[in-house]
Amino acid sequence: MSLPFSDHCRPLADDPADLSALLGALGRTREAEGWKYVEIRSLNDPEGIGGQAAGFAPAQAFHFHTLDLEPSLDMLAAGLHKDCVLRKIHRAERDGLRLEEGRSAPLLRQFYGLQLKTRRRQRLPPQPFAWFRNLAECLGEQMTVRVASLEGRAVASIITFVCRETIVYKYGCSDRAFNRHGGTQLLLWTAIREARSRGFKRLDMGRTDCGQQGLVDFKERWGARGSMCAYLRYPASEAQHRPGGRLRYGGGLLALLPDPLLSVAGSVIYRHLA
């Protein structure tokens, strides 16, 4: 079973014997199919995979953040950074930002327009629009698109998923010219309040590259708890492979492309970056 673009997905094995059989089968299948490598994305190696996975070696390492939603709203609010989060939420409320949520085509289009702006700013290829449309169709009520607008203009948007007792903050984007109005902060705080009212226990804020200290700071300013996770790869010779590393040299070109061409570039490139 493979879940593309998932930050973490532990092997579905109940005991060491099952895990050993699964890993052995993966190794044989890799050789038969000519795959370059097999990657396991398990948080904190909870099942001791590293000690049992012959030929696997640690590859990429990431920060991973979760926020406990079981404390009261007052306690959660007390854990917010006063300037970077709480003050931005109050600013958004004073400025009268309008919030919408759902999975409609217009909301997806508003999200995607902001996603193009954000990925251009980051000099990264955007995900194809079809990816988000398919997510909405496949996940249904488990996925929510939230958009913040100011005077009729979309200024920030996030996408969240839900699974059992967890809400996942998966995508966030904004128009940087309006960031001072606190749209992203209001959207995420609204998602947290709604999730807690529905009985969810935690917010999964996902992984962050070790070089992205700004994003690490953003997550920790919400009171999220950080840990480290390392992916494992087989064979060990592929452990230092970095997918998408060559994009460092093409990011400047991506930043110059108009929206239609940037979207096309994302459709071509992004399938290779799972």
C-alpha positions as a Markdown table, in Angstrom:
| # | Residue | x | y | z |
|---|---|---|---|---|
| 1 | Met | 0.0 | 0.0 | 0.0 |
| 2 | Ser | 1.4 | 3.4 | -1.0 |
| 3 | Leu | 0.0 | 6.8 | -0.2 |
| 4 | Pro | 1.6 | 9.4 | -2.5 |
| 5 | Phe | 2.8 | 12.7 | -1.0 |
| 6 | Ser | 2.2 | 11.5 | 2.6 |
| 7 | Asp | 4.5 | 12.9 | 5.2 |
| 8 | His | 4.3 | 9.7 | 7.2 |
| 9 | Cys | 2.8 | 6.2 | 6.7 |
| 10 | Arg | 4.0 | 3.4 | 8.9 |
| 11 | Pro | 4.2 | -0.2 | 7.6 |
| 12 | Leu | 1.0 | -2.1 | 8.2 |
| 13 | Ala | 2.6 | -4.9 | 10.3 |
| 14 | Asp | 1.5 | -6.2 | 13.7 |
| 15 | Asp | 4.6 | -8.0 | 14.8 |
| 16 | Pro | 8.3 | -8.3 | 13.9 |
| 17 | Ala | 7.8 | -11.5 | 11.8 |
| 18 | Asp | 5.2 | -9.7 | 9.7 |
| 19 | Leu | 7.4 | -6.7 | 9.3 |
| 20 | Ser | 10.4 | -8.8 | 8.3 |
| 21 | Ala | 8.3 | -10.6 | 5.7 |
| 22 | Leu | 6.9 | -7.3 | 4.4 |
| 23 | Leu | 10.4 | -5.8 | 4.1 |
| 24 | Gly | 11.8 | -8.9 | 2.4 |
| 25 | Ala | 9.0 | -8.8 | -0.2 |
| 26 | Leu | 9.6 | -5.1 | -0.8 |
| 27 | Gly | 13.3 | -5.8 | -1.5 |
| 28 | Arg | 12.5 | -8.6 | -3.9 |
| 29 | Thr | 9.8 | -6.5 | -5.7 |
| 30 | Arg | 12.2 | -3.6 | -6.0 |
| 31 | Glu | 14.8 | -5.8 | -7.8 |
| 32 | Ala | 12.1 | -7.5 | -10.0 |
| 33 | Glu | 10.5 | -4.1 | -11.1 |
| 34 | Gly | 13.8 | -2.2 | -11.4 |
| 35 | Trp | 12.9 | 0.4 | -8.8 |
| 36 | Lys | 15.7 | 2.7 | -7.7 |
| 37 | Tyr | 14.8 | 2.4 | -4.0 |
| 38 | Val | 12.1 | 1.7 | -1.5 |
| 39 | Glu | 11.4 | 4.3 | 1.2 |
| 40 | Ile | 9.7 | 3.9 | 4.6 |
| 41 | Arg | 8.2 | 7.0 | 6.2 |
| 42 | Ser | 7.6 | 6.0 | 9.8 |
| 43 | Leu | 7.6 | 8.6 | 12.6 |
| 44 | Asn | 10.3 | 8.1 | 15.2 |
| 45 | Asp | 10.8 | 4.5 | 14.1 |
| 46 | Pro | 8.2 | 3.3 | 16.6 |
| 47 | Glu | 8.4 | -0.4 | 15.7 |
| 48 | Gly | 12.2 | -0.5 | 15.6 |
| 49 | Ile | 12.2 | -0.8 | 11.8 |
| 50 | Gly | 15.7 | 0.5 | 11.6 |
| 51 | Gly | 17.0 | -2.5 | 13.6 |
| 52 | Gln | 15.1 | -5.1 | 11.6 |
| 53 | Ala | 15.3 | -3.7 | 8.1 |
| 54 | Ala | 18.4 | -5.3 | 6.6 |
| 55 | Gly | 19.8 | -3.1 | 3.9 |
| 56 | Phe | 17.7 | 0.0 | 4.9 |
| 57 | Ala | 19.5 | 3.1 | 6.1 |
| 58 | Pro | 18.4 | 6.5 | 7.4 |
| 59 | Ala | 17.9 | 9.0 | 4.5 |
| 60 | Gln | 16.2 | 12.4 | 4.9 |
| 61 | Ala | 15.4 | 13.8 | 8.3 |
| 62 | Phe | 12.6 | 16.3 | 9.1 |
| 63 | His | 11.1 | 18.2 | 11.9 |
| 64 | Phe | 7.5 | 17.0 | 12.7 |
| 65 | His | 5.0 | 19.0 | 14.7 |
| 66 | Thr | 1.7 | 18.1 | 16.5 |
| 67 | Leu | -0.6 | 20.2 | 18.6 |
| 68 | Asp | -2.5 | 18.6 | 21.5 |
| 69 | Leu | -6.2 | 19.7 | 21.2 |
| 70 | Glu | -7.4 | 18.2 | 24.5 |
| 71 | Pro | -6.7 | 21.3 | 26.6 |
| 72 | Ser | -9.4 | 23.9 | 26.9 |
| 73 | Leu | -9.6 | 26.7 | 24.3 |
| 74 | Asp | -8.4 | 29.2 | 26.8 |
| 75 | Met | -5.3 | 27.0 | 27.5 |
| 76 | Leu | -4.7 | 26.6 | 23.7 |
| 77 | Ala | -5.1 | 30.4 | 23.2 |
| 78 | Ala | -2.6 | 31.0 | 26.1 |
| 79 | Gly | 0.0 | 28.9 | 24.2 |
| 80 | Leu | -0.2 | 31.1 | 21.1 |
| 81 | His | 2.6 | 33.5 | 20.4 |
| 82 | Lys | 1.3 | 36.9 | 21.4 |
| 83 | Asp | 2.6 | 38.9 | 18.4 |
| 84 | Cys | 2.9 | 36.5 | 15.5 |
| 85 | Val | -0.3 | 34.6 | 16.1 |
| 86 | Leu | -2.7 | 36.0 | 18.7 |
| 87 | Arg | -2.3 | 39.6 | 17.5 |
| 88 | Lys | -2.7 | 38.6 | 13.9 |
| 89 | Ile | -6.0 | 36.8 | 14.7 |
| 90 | His | -7.4 | 39.9 | 16.4 |
| 91 | Arg | -6.2 | 42.0 | 13.4 |
| 92 | Ala | -8.1 | 39.7 | 11.0 |
| 93 | Glu | -11.2 | 39.9 | 13.1 |
| 94 | Arg | -11.0 | 43.7 | 13.3 |
| 95 | Asp | -10.4 | 44.0 | 9.5 |
| 96 | Gly | -13.5 | 42.0 | 8.8 |
| 97 | Leu | -12.0 | 39.1 | 6.9 |
| 98 | Arg | -14.7 | 36.8 | 5.5 |
| 99 | Leu | -14.2 | 33.1 | 5.8 |
| 100 | Glu | -15.7 | 30.4 | 3.6 |
| 101 | Glu | -15.2 | 26.6 | 3.8 |
| 102 | Gly | -16.2 | 23.6 | 1.7 |
| 103 | Arg | -15.0 | 21.7 | -1.3 |
| 104 | Ser | -16.7 | 23.5 | -4.2 |
| 105 | Ala | -15.0 | 24.2 | -7.5 |
| 106 | Pro | -14.9 | 28.0 | -6.8 |
| 107 | Leu | -13.2 | 27.5 | -3.5 |
| 108 | Leu | -10.7 | 25.1 | -5.0 |
| 109 | Arg | -9.9 | 27.7 | -7.7 |
| 110 | Gln | -9.4 | 30.5 | -5.1 |
| 111 | Phe | -7.1 | 28.2 | -3.2 |
| 112 | Tyr | -5.2 | 27.3 | -6.3 |
| 113 | Gly | -4.7 | 30.9 | -7.4 |
| 114 | Leu | -3.1 | 31.6 | -4.0 |
| 115 | Gln | -1.1 | 28.3 | -4.2 |
| 116 | Leu | 0.5 | 29.5 | -7.5 |
| 117 | Lys | 1.5 | 32.7 | -5.9 |
| 118 | Thr | 3.1 | 30.9 | -2.9 |
| 119 | Arg | 4.9 | 28.3 | -4.9 |
| 120 | Arg | 6.3 | 31.0 | -7.2 |
| 121 | Arg | 7.5 | 32.9 | -4.2 |
| 122 | Gln | 9.2 | 29.7 | -2.9 |
| 123 | Arg | 10.6 | 29.0 | -6.4 |
| 124 | Leu | 9.0 | 25.5 | -6.4 |
| 125 | Pro | 6.7 | 23.8 | -8.9 |
| 126 | Pro | 3.1 | 23.9 | -7.9 |
| 127 | Gln | 1.0 | 20.7 | -7.6 |
| 128 | Pro | -1.3 | 20.2 | -10.6 |
| 129 | Phe | -4.9 | 21.5 | -10.1 |
| 130 | Ala | -6.1 | 18.0 | -10.9 |
| 131 | Trp | -4.4 | 16.8 | -7.7 |
| 132 | Phe | -6.5 | 19.0 | -5.5 |
| 133 | Arg | -9.7 | 18.3 | -7.5 |
| 134 | Asn | -9.1 | 14.5 | -7.1 |
| 135 | Leu | -8.4 | 14.9 | -3.4 |
| 136 | Ala | -11.8 | 16.6 | -3.0 |
| 137 | Glu | -13.6 | 14.0 | -5.0 |
| 138 | Cys | -11.9 | 11.0 | -3.2 |
| 139 | Leu | -11.9 | 12.3 | 0.3 |
| 140 | Gly | -15.3 | 14.1 | 0.3 |
| 141 | Glu | -16.2 | 15.3 | 3.8 |
| 142 | Gln | -12.7 | 14.3 | 5.1 |
| 143 | Met | -11.2 | 17.3 | 3.3 |
| 144 | Thr | -12.0 | 21.0 | 3.9 |
| 145 | Val | -10.9 | 24.0 | 1.9 |
| 146 | Arg | -10.9 | 27.2 | 3.9 |
| 147 | Val | -10.5 | 30.7 | 2.2 |
| 148 | Ala | -10.2 | 34.1 | 3.8 |
| 149 | Ser | -11.2 | 37.1 | 1.7 |
| 150 | Leu | -10.8 | 40.8 | 2.2 |
| 151 | Glu | -13.2 | 43.1 | 0.3 |
| 152 | Gly | -14.1 | 40.2 | -2.1 |
| 153 | Arg | -10.5 | 39.2 | -2.8 |
| 154 | Ala | -9.1 | 35.9 | -1.6 |
| 155 | Val | -6.0 | 36.6 | 0.5 |
| 156 | Ala | -5.2 | 33.3 | 2.3 |
| 157 | Ser | -6.3 | 29.6 | 2.2 |
| 158 | Ile | -5.6 | 26.3 | 3.9 |
| 159 | Ile | -6.6 | 22.7 | 3.2 |
| 160 | Thr | -7.1 | 20.3 | 6.1 |
| 161 | Phe | -7.9 | 16.5 | 6.2 |
| 162 | Val | -9.4 | 14.5 | 9.0 |
| 163 | Cys | -8.7 | 10.9 | 10.0 |
| 164 | Arg | -10.0 | 9.3 | 13.2 |
| 165 | Glu | -9.0 | 11.6 | 16.0 |
| 166 | Thr | -6.6 | 13.7 | 14.0 |
| 167 | Ile | -7.0 | 16.8 | 11.8 |
| 168 | Val | -4.1 | 17.4 | 9.4 |
| 169 | Tyr | -3.0 | 20.8 | 8.3 |
| 170 | Lys | -1.7 | 19.8 | 4.8 |
| 171 | Tyr | -1.6 | 22.9 | 2.6 |
| 172 | Gly | -1.4 | 26.7 | 3.3 |
| 173 | Cys | -1.0 | 29.6 | 0.9 |
| 174 | Ser | -1.5 | 33.3 | 0.8 |
| 175 | Asp | -1.1 | 36.6 | -1.1 |
| 176 | Arg | 1.9 | 38.1 | 0.6 |
| 177 | Ala | 0.7 | 41.6 | 0.0 |
| 178 | Phe | -2.1 | 41.0 | 2.5 |
| 179 | Asn | -0.3 | 38.9 | 5.1 |
| 180 | Arg | -0.4 | 41.7 | 7.6 |
| 181 | His | -4.2 | 41.2 | 7.9 |
| 182 | Gly | -3.7 | 37.8 | 9.5 |
| 183 | Gly | -5.7 | 35.6 | 7.1 |
| 184 | Thr | -3.7 | 32.4 | 7.6 |
| 185 | Gln | -3.7 | 32.8 | 11.4 |
| 186 | Leu | -7.5 | 33.3 | 11.5 |
| 187 | Leu | -8.1 | 30.3 | 9.2 |
| 188 | Leu | -5.9 | 28.0 | 11.2 |
| 189 | Trp | -7.4 | 29.1 | 14.6 |
| 190 | Thr | -10.9 | 28.6 | 13.2 |
| 191 | Ala | -9.9 | 25.1 | 12.1 |
| 192 | Ile | -8.5 | 24.3 | 15.5 |
| 193 | Arg | -11.6 | 25.5 | 17.3 |
| 194 | Glu | -13.9 | 23.5 | 15.0 |
| 195 | Ala | -11.8 | 20.4 | 15.3 |
| 196 | Arg | -11.8 | 20.6 | 19.1 |
| 197 | Ser | -15.5 | 21.1 | 19.2 |
| 198 | Arg | -16.0 | 17.9 | 17.1 |
| 199 | Gly | -13.8 | 15.9 | 19.4 |
| 200 | Phe | -10.6 | 15.7 | 17.5 |
| 201 | Lys | -7.6 | 15.0 | 19.8 |
| 202 | Arg | -4.6 | 16.4 | 17.9 |
| 203 | Leu | -3.6 | 18.7 | 15.0 |
| 204 | Asp | -0.9 | 17.1 | 12.7 |
| 205 | Met | 1.1 | 20.1 | 11.3 |
| 206 | Gly | 3.2 | 17.8 | 9.1 |
| 207 | Arg | 6.9 | 17.7 | 8.3 |
| 208 | Thr | 9.3 | 20.5 | 7.8 |
| 209 | Asp | 12.7 | 20.4 | 6.1 |
| 210 | Cys | 15.6 | 21.0 | 8.5 |
| 211 | Gly | 16.7 | 24.1 | 6.6 |
| 212 | Gln | 13.3 | 25.8 | 6.9 |
| 213 | Gln | 13.6 | 27.4 | 10.3 |
| 214 | Gly | 11.0 | 30.0 | 9.5 |
| 215 | Leu | 8.3 | 27.3 | 9.0 |
| 216 | Val | 9.5 | 25.5 | 12.2 |
| 217 | Asp | 9.1 | 28.8 | 14.1 |
| 218 | Phe | 5.6 | 29.3 | 12.6 |
| 219 | Lys | 4.4 | 25.9 | 13.8 |
| 220 | Glu | 6.0 | 26.2 | 17.3 |
| 221 | Arg | 4.3 | 29.6 | 17.7 |
| 222 | Trp | 1.0 | 27.7 | 17.9 |
| 223 | Gly | 2.3 | 25.7 | 20.8 |
| 224 | Ala | 2.9 | 22.6 | 18.7 |
| 225 | Arg | 5.4 | 20.0 | 20.0 |
| 226 | Gly | 8.3 | 19.2 | 17.7 |
| 227 | Ser | 10.2 | 16.0 | 17.2 |
| 228 | Met | 12.4 | 14.6 | 14.5 |
| 229 | Cys | 11.6 | 11.8 | 12.0 |
| 230 | Ala | 14.0 | 10.1 | 9.6 |
| 231 | Tyr | 12.9 | 8.2 | 6.5 |
| 232 | Leu | 14.6 | 4.8 | 5.7 |
| 233 | Arg | 15.7 | 3.7 | 2.3 |
| 234 | Tyr | 16.7 | 0.4 | 0.7 |
| 235 | Pro | 19.3 | -0.1 | -0.6 |
| 236 | Ala | 21.5 | 1.9 | 1.8 |
| 237 | Ser | 23.4 | 3.3 | -1.2 |
| 238 | Glu | 20.3 | 5.4 | -2.0 |
| 239 | Ala | 20.0 | 6.8 | 1.5 |
| 240 | Gln | 21.5 | 10.2 | 0.6 |
| 241 | His | 19.4 | 10.7 | -2.5 |
| 242 | Arg | 17.5 | 14.0 | -2.5 |
| 243 | Pro | 14.5 | 14.0 | -4.8 |
| 244 | Gly | 14.0 | 17.4 | -6.4 |
| 245 | Gly | 17.4 | 18.7 | -5.4 |
| 246 | Arg | 18.0 | 19.8 | -9.0 |
| 247 | Leu | 15.1 | 22.3 | -8.6 |
| 248 | Arg | 17.5 | 24.6 | -6.8 |
| 249 | Tyr | 18.9 | 25.5 | -10.2 |
| 250 | Gly | 15.6 | 25.9 | -11.9 |
| 251 | Gly | 13.7 | 27.8 | -9.2 |
| 252 | Gly | 14.6 | 31.2 | -10.7 |
| 253 | Leu | 13.0 | 30.3 | -14.0 |
| 254 | Leu | 9.8 | 29.0 | -12.2 |
| 255 | Ala | 9.5 | 32.4 | -10.5 |
| 256 | Leu | 9.3 | 34.1 | -13.8 |
| 257 | Leu | 6.6 | 32.0 | -15.4 |
| 258 | Pro | 3.0 | 33.3 | -15.8 |
| 259 | Asp | 0.4 | 31.4 | -14.0 |
| 260 | Pro | -0.7 | 29.2 | -16.9 |
| 261 | Leu | 2.9 | 28.1 | -17.7 |
| 262 | Leu | 3.7 | 27.7 | -14.0 |
| 263 | Ser | 0.8 | 25.3 | -13.7 |
| 264 | Val | 1.9 | 23.3 | -16.7 |
| 265 | Ala | 5.4 | 23.1 | -15.4 |
| 266 | Gly | 4.0 | 21.8 | -12.1 |
| 267 | Ser | 2.0 | 19.1 | -13.9 |
| 268 | Val | 5.2 | 17.9 | -15.6 |
| 269 | Ile | 7.6 | 18.1 | -12.7 |
| 270 | Tyr | 5.6 | 17.3 | -9.6 |
| 271 | Arg | 4.8 | 13.7 | -10.3 |
| 272 | His | 8.5 | 13.0 | -9.8 |
| 273 | Leu | 8.7 | 14.6 | -6.3 |
| 274 | Ala | 6.6 | 12.3 | -4.1 |
